[in-house]
Amino acid sequence: MVLWAGFPPRCSLAEAQVKTLLSRQHAFADDALLRRALCDHGLVSRTADGRAYRRIERRPPTEAAALLRHLKASASGRPEAAT
C-alpha cells in the first residue's frame, strides 16, 4: 500500500517513470516484480502494451490510512494529530 501511495493520483506514468518512482521507495532492486505485484493486486493498472501505468483510486484500509498519515507527518517534521 505504501508503494501505491507514492503514485500520483489520476496521472498516467511511463514505465521509466514508474521505475524511478519505485526505486526511490524501496531497496528491493527488482522494480519489474514490484510493478507486476502492484498490477496483480489491483492497485495499479497498465495498458496492454505496458507503456503506461496508472494508480487505481481506492480508499486505503483503516490501518493503512493511519500508517500513511504517520509517514506523511514524519516526512514533514510535524507531530501527528491524534486520531
Secondary structure as UniProt FT lines:
FT   HELIX           2..5
FT   TURN            9..10
FT   STRAND          12..14
FT   HELIX           15..25
FT   HELIX           31..40
FT   TURN            41..42
FT   STRAND          44..46
FT   TURN            48..49
FT   STRAND          52..55
FT   HELIX           62..76
//
